[in-house]
Amino acid sequence: MLTMARARTEDKGGAMQEHCLWTTTSQEASLTLPMLRDVRQAEVVVIGGGITGLSTALHLAQEGVNVVLLEAAGIPTGGSGRNVGLVNAGLWIPPDDICEALGREEGERANEILAGAPAKVFELIKQHSIHCDAERTGTLHLGHNAKGERELDRRAEQLQRRGAPVELVEDEACRRLVGTPRIRRALLDRRAGTLNPTAYTRGLARAAKAAGAALFAESPVLSLRREGDRWRVGTEQGAVLTDRVVVATNAYSEGEWNRVREHFFPGHFFQVASPPLSQEMAEEILPERQGAWDTRMVLSSMRRDSEGRLILGSLGRGEGRPSAYLRCWADRVQRHYFPQLGRVSWECTWSGKIAFTPDHTLRLFEPAPGILAATGFNGRGITTGTVVGKGFARYLISGDDGLLPLPIKAHRPIAAKSLWSCGYEGGFTLYHSGQCLRVLI
């Protein structure tokens, strides 16, 4: 069995390609969308064609609102199509920490609404027949050492106290679910799952267009200014006059007009993918297709796609790194957790951006009257973006913010953004270098 597995993954010396696996394996076709070339009228303009923007446009269009969405490139080109594809509940930090950061009332509101976010994603997938390889088998948070196991105990207690269907799996049961003896304890969250994020985003675009939203690609916004009692959203060859604007650019916010840039600091995440595993190894490594990540200071993520590839990822910049560096990191993590694979020929690598905030919580705010914005999803964009988009639509139509995980309120810009970003990236790089040099694992 092991010999057969190695025969499928043995390194043939081929170059690791730099492209996003999700794009090449998406069952949802890329939409051919026009560029904005005229002056239009709309009730709402959504800027950004990622998950948040498309969810907003879809839910507005379903209620008969005249909505125009402007995307700077194609759909998707940002983090919405390049992330790990984990459909996670909650925020990055545990529920009690959320309450400490936001206050009890707002914290429990965020906990409750985002606990149900995976269900909202899977409902949309079913409703609109989105072909995105969705698997609702849960996710696994892996305790990589004794300290990590204690952290899982803490999270499990907090989540179970709030009625979440999570459980600690240990020893042999854990080994069977993950496929490695290196992990003794893991937290299984049955609310969650995995999908192909490019396909999910394309499916949302297809659904929004079918509902009546006007979608434009290759139309970066160059200006946003008041014109009488309305907003004029200008692109290179066109403009839209509108009553309300939603800025859904998140980690890919650019342009002097875009105030969202003041409310997050950018981070990065990279991934590498193997060729499809042999049937024997596919039955052994994450056999139920849960997505997983560990409790390291700089986490490692791991999952398999619909064709059986092993996909590893971590925080930090991958784009522009030498392929030898990325291979070394991937080899080190793979051989630690899954040595039974032998030597793996990594097929491709890709990278994306994350919008971080110092307290690891999101921000929903109005940069100016008539403009809504969201940022700071801290790596939970699939679920948070979906829910925020629906909540924005409800708020724009009725003034009711009850579907949003947090109220819309003023936030101060983040001070010393570049220091935050450099500090994070420097720490990630140092940690990965230590892994490559076998100082850390």
C-alpha positions in Angstrom: 0.0 0.0 0.0 2.7 2.5 1.0 4.7 1.6 -2.2 1.7 2.4 -4.4 1.1 5.7 -2.6 4.7 6.8 -3.1 4.5 5.8 -6.8 1.7 8.4 -7.2 3.5 11.2 -5.3 7.2 10.6 -6.1 8.9 13.9 -7.1 9.7 13.8 -10.8 11.6 17.1 -10.7 8.9 19.1 -12.4 8.5 22.8 -11.5 5.8 23.9 -9.0 3.5 26.1 -10.9 2.3 29.4 -9.5 -1.5 29.5 -10.0 -4.6 29.1 -7.9 -5.9 25.6 -7.8 -9.4 26.6 -7.1 -9.6 28.5 -10.5 -8.5 25.5 -12.5 -10.8 23.0 -10.7 -13.9 25.2 -10.4 -17.1 23.6 -11.7 -18.7 27.0 -11.9 -17.7 28.7 -15.1 -16.3 32.2 -15.1 -18.9 34.8 -16.1 -18.2 37.0 -19.1 -19.1 40.5 -17.7 -18.9 43.8 -19.5 -16.9 46.8 -18.5 -18.8 49.9 -17.4 -18.7 52.3 -20.4 -21.6 54.7 -19.7 -23.3 56.7 -17.0 -26.0 54.9 -15.1 -28.5 55.3 -12.3 -28.8 52.9 -9.4 -30.3 52.8 -5.9 -27.2 51.0 -4.6 -23.7 50.6 -5.9 -21.6 47.8 -4.5 -17.8 48.2 -5.0 -16.0 44.8 -4.9 -17.0 41.5 -6.5 -15.9 39.2 -3.7 -18.2 37.2 -1.4 -19.3 40.2 0.7 -20.1 42.4 -2.3 -21.9 39.6 -4.2 -23.9 38.5 -1.2 -25.0 42.1 -0.8 -25.9 42.5 -4.5 -27.7 39.1 -4.6 -29.9 39.9 -1.6 -30.7 43.4 -2.7 -31.6 42.2 -6.2 -33.9 39.5 -4.8 -35.9 42.3 -3.1 -36.2 44.3 -6.3 -33.5 46.9 -5.6 -31.8 48.4 -8.6 -28.2 47.5 -7.7 -24.9 47.9 -9.7 -21.8 46.0 -8.7 -18.3 47.2 -9.9 -15.3 44.9 -9.8 -11.8 46.1 -10.5 -10.7 43.0 -12.2 -12.5 39.7 -12.8 -14.7 37.6 -10.4 -13.0 36.5 -8.3 -9.4 37.8 -8.3 -9.0 38.6 -4.6 -9.1 36.7 -1.4 -12.7 35.4 -2.0 -11.3 33.0 -4.6 -7.9 32.3 -3.1 -8.6 31.3 0.5 -8.4 27.8 2.0 -12.1 27.2 1.5 -13.0 26.5 5.1 -16.7 27.3 6.0 -16.0 28.1 9.6 -18.4 29.3 12.4 -17.5 32.2 14.6 -14.5 34.5 14.5 -10.8 33.8 14.7 -10.7 34.1 18.5 -12.8 32.1 21.1 -16.2 33.4 22.2 -15.2 34.7 25.6 -12.3 36.6 24.0 -14.8 38.1 21.5 -16.9 39.3 24.5 -13.8 40.8 26.1 -12.8 42.7 23.0 -16.3 43.9 22.1 -18.2 44.0 25.4 -20.7 41.4 26.5 -23.7 42.5 24.5 -22.0 43.0 21.2 -19.7 40.0 21.7 -22.6 37.6 22.2 -24.4 39.1 19.3 -21.4 38.3 17.1 -21.1 34.9 18.6 -24.7 34.0 18.0 -25.0 35.3 14.4 -21.7 33.9 13.2 -22.4 30.6 14.9 -25.1 30.2 12.3 -23.1 31.5 9.4 -22.1 28.1 7.9 -25.7 27.2 7.7 -26.4 30.4 5.7 -23.6 29.5 3.2 -24.9 26.0 2.7 -28.4 27.2 2.3 -27.3 29.6 -0.5 -25.4 26.8 -2.2 -28.5 24.6 -2.2 -30.9 27.4 -3.2 -28.9 28.5 -6.2 -27.5 25.1 -7.1 -23.9 26.4 -6.8 -21.4 23.6 -7.9 -18.6 24.3 -5.5 -17.7 20.8 -4.1 -19.3 21.7 -0.8 -18.7 19.2 2.0 -20.5 19.7 5.4 -18.5 17.2 7.4 -17.1 19.7 9.9 -13.7 21.1 10.5 -10.9 20.0 12.8 -8.8 22.3 15.1 -5.6 20.3 15.9 -3.7 20.5 19.1 -0.1 20.2 18.0 1.3 20.0 21.6 0.2 20.1 25.2 -0.3 23.8 25.2 -2.4 23.6 22.1 -4.5 20.8 23.6 -5.2 23.0 26.6 -6.3 25.8 24.2 -8.7 23.3 22.6 -10.1 22.4 26.0 -10.8 26.1 26.6 -12.5 26.6 23.2 -14.6 23.5 23.6 -15.9 24.6 27.0 -16.8 28.0 25.8 -18.5 26.7 22.6 -20.4 23.9 24.4 -21.6 26.4 27.0 -23.3 28.3 24.1 -24.8 25.1 22.7 -22.5 24.6 19.8 -22.3 21.0 18.4 -18.5 20.6 19.0 -16.6 17.8 20.5 -13.1 16.8 21.4 -11.8 13.7 19.6 -8.8 12.0 21.1 -6.2 9.3 20.6 -7.2 6.6 18.1 -10.4 8.4 17.1 -8.4 11.5 16.4 -5.7 9.6 14.5 -8.4 8.1 12.2 -9.9 11.4 11.4 -6.7 13.2 10.7 -4.4 10.4 9.5 -1.4 11.1 11.7 -0.2 9.9 15.1 1.3 13.4 15.6 -2.0 14.8 16.8 -3.6 13.4 19.9 -6.5 15.7 20.3 -8.6 17.8 18.0 -11.8 19.9 18.2 -14.4 18.8 15.7 -16.9 21.5 14.8 -19.9 19.9 13.0 -21.4 23.2 12.0 -18.6 23.8 9.5 -17.3 22.3 6.2 -15.3 23.0 3.1 -15.8 24.2 -0.5 -14.0 25.5 -3.6 -14.0 29.3 -2.9 -13.6 30.3 -6.5 -16.6 28.2 -7.5 -18.7 29.5 -4.6 -17.9 33.1 -5.5 -18.7 32.5 -9.2 -21.9 30.9 -8.2 -22.9 33.9 -6.1 -22.2 36.1 -9.1 -24.3 33.9 -11.4 -27.2 34.0 -8.8 -26.9 37.8 -8.4 -27.0 38.4 -12.1 -30.0 36.1 -12.5 -31.8 38.0 -9.8 -31.3 41.3 -11.7 -28.1 42.8 -10.4 -26.0 44.6 -13.0 -22.4 43.3 -12.7 -19.4 45.0 -14.3 -15.8 43.7 -14.4 -12.5 45.3 -15.3 -14.1 48.5 -13.9 -11.9 49.8 -11.0 -13.4 52.7 -9.1 -11.3 55.8 -9.5 -13.4 58.4 -7.6 -16.3 58.6 -5.1 -17.8 62.0 -4.6 -21.0 63.8 -3.8 -23.0 65.2 -6.7 -26.0 67.0 -5.4 -27.8 64.7 -3.0 -26.4 61.6 -4.5 -23.0 59.8 -4.9 -21.1 59.6 -8.1 -19.0 56.5 -8.5 -16.6 57.0 -11.3 -14.6 54.5 -13.3 -12.2 55.0 -16.2 -15.0 54.9 -18.9 -18.2 55.3 -16.9 -20.0 56.3 -13.8 -23.0 55.5 -11.6 -25.2 58.0 -9.8 -26.6 56.3 -6.7 -28.3 56.9 -3.4 -26.2 54.4 -1.3 -22.8 52.8 -1.7 -21.4 49.6 -0.2 -17.6 49.3 -0.1 -16.8 45.6 -0.1 -13.1 45.7 -1.0 -11.7 44.4 2.3 -8.0 43.4 2.1 -7.8 44.5 -1.6 -8.8 48.2 -0.8 -6.9 50.6 -3.0 -7.3 54.2 -4.2 -7.2 57.5 -2.3 -11.0 57.6 -2.2 -11.2 54.3 -0.3 -11.4 55.0 3.5 -11.5 51.2 4.2 -7.7 51.2 3.9 -7.5 53.0 7.2 -9.3 50.2 9.1 -7.2 47.1 8.6 -3.6 46.1 8.1 -2.9 43.6 5.4 -1.5 40.1 5.9 -1.0 37.2 3.6 -1.7 33.5 3.3 -0.1 31.0 1.0 -1.0 27.4 0.0 0.6 24.5 -1.9 -1.2 21.5 -3.4 0.0 18.0 -4.2 -1.2 15.9 -7.1 -4.2 13.7 -6.3 -3.4 11.1 -3.7 -3.7 7.4 -4.3 -7.0 5.9 -3.2 -5.2 4.2 -0.3 -3.8 7.5 1.0 -7.0 9.3 0.4 -8.7 6.8 2.7 -6.1 7.4 5.4 -5.5 11.2 5.3 -8.5 13.3 6.3 -10.7 10.5 5.1 -14.0 12.4 5.9 -12.7 15.5 4.1 -12.7 17.8 7.1 -10.6 20.9 6.7 -8.1 21.3 9.5 -5.6 23.8 11.0 -3.3 23.4 14.0 -2.7 25.5 17.2 0.8 26.6 16.2 1.8 30.2 16.8 1.9 30.5 13.0 -0.7 27.9 12.0 -0.5 25.2 9.3 -3.8 24.4 7.5 -4.5 21.2 5.7 -7.3 19.8 3.7 -8.1 17.7 0.6 -9.9 18.9 -2.5 -12.6 17.0 -4.4 -10.0 15.2 -6.5 -8.0 14.1 -3.5 -5.1 16.6 -3.5 -3.5 17.4 -0.2 -3.4 21.2 0.3 -1.2 22.8 2.9 -1.1 26.4 3.9 0.1 29.0 6.4 0.1 32.6 7.2 2.7 34.7 5.4 3.6 35.9 1.9 4.1 33.2 -0.7 3.9 35.3 -3.8 7.5 36.2 -4.9 9.1 33.6 -2.6 11.6 31.2 -4.2 9.9 27.9 -5.0 12.6 26.1 -3.1 11.6 28.0 0.1 7.9 27.0 -0.3 8.8 23.4 -1.2 11.1 23.2 1.9 8.3 24.4 4.1 5.7 22.1 2.6 8.0 19.1 2.8 8.8 19.8 6.4 5.1 20.0 7.4 4.1 17.1 5.2 6.8 14.8 6.5 6.0 15.7 10.1 2.3 15.0 9.8 2.0 12.6 6.9 5.3 10.8 6.4 3.5 7.9 4.8 3.2 9.9 1.6 6.9 9.7 0.9 8.4 12.5 -1.2 5.6 14.7 -2.6 5.9 16.5 -5.9 4.0 19.8 -5.1 1.8 20.7 -8.1 1.1 24.4 -7.6 1.2 27.3 -5.1 -0.8 30.5 -4.7 -1.2 33.3 -2.2 -3.9 35.8 -1.1 -4.4 38.7 1.3 -6.1 38.9 4.7 -7.5 42.0 6.3 -6.4 41.9 10.0 -7.4 44.1 12.9 -5.5 44.4 16.2 -8.3 42.8 18.2 -9.1 40.2 15.6 -12.7 41.4 15.2 -14.5 42.8 12.2 -15.5 46.4 11.6 -18.9 47.5 10.1 -19.0 51.3 9.7 -20.1 54.3 7.6 -17.1 56.2 6.2 -19.5 58.9 5.2 -23.3 59.4 5.1 -24.8 57.0 2.6 -21.7 54.7 2.5 -21.5 51.3 4.2 -18.2 49.4 4.6 -16.9 46.2 6.1 -13.4 44.9 6.8 -11.3 42.9 9.2 -12.7 39.4 8.7 -9.3 38.1 9.9 -9.4 35.0 7.7 -13.1 34.1 8.1 -14.3 35.7 4.8 -16.5 32.9 3.4 -19.0 32.8 6.3 -18.6 36.4 7.6 -18.8 37.9 4.1 -21.9 35.9 3.3 -23.7 37.0 6.4 -22.6 40.6 6.3 -23.8 40.9 2.7 -27.2 39.7 3.6 -27.2 41.9 6.7 -26.2 45.0 4.6 -29.1 44.3 2.2 -31.6 44.2 5.0 -30.2 47.4 6.6 -30.3 49.3 3.3 -33.9 48.2 2.6 -35.4 48.6 6.0 -32.9 50.3 8.4 -32.8 47.1 10.5 -29.3 45.9 11.4 -30.5 42.8 13.2 -28.9 40.4 10.7 -25.5 41.9 11.0 -23.0 40.3 13.5 -22.3 43.8 14.9 -24.0 47.2 14.8 -22.8 49.8 12.4 -20.8 52.4 14.3 -17.8 54.7 14.1 -14.3 53.3 14.4 -11.0 55.1 14.7 -8.5 54.3 11.9 -5.8 51.8 12.9 -2.6 53.6 14.0 0.8 52.5 12.8 -0.7 50.1 10.2 2.7 49.5 8.5 4.2 48.5 11.8 1.5 46.0 12.4 1.8 44.5 9.0 5.6 44.4 9.1 5.5 42.8 12.5 3.1 40.1 11.4 4.9 39.3 8.2 8.4 39.4 9.9 7.1 36.9 12.5 5.6 34.6 9.9 8.8 34.6 7.9 11.0 33.9 10.9 8.8 31.1 12.0 8.7 29.4 8.6 12.5 29.8 8.3 12.8 28.0 11.6 10.7 25.2 10.3 12.8 24.9 7.1 16.0 24.8 9.2 14.4 22.2 11.5 14.7 24.5 14.5 10.9 24.5 14.8 8.1 22.2 13.8 
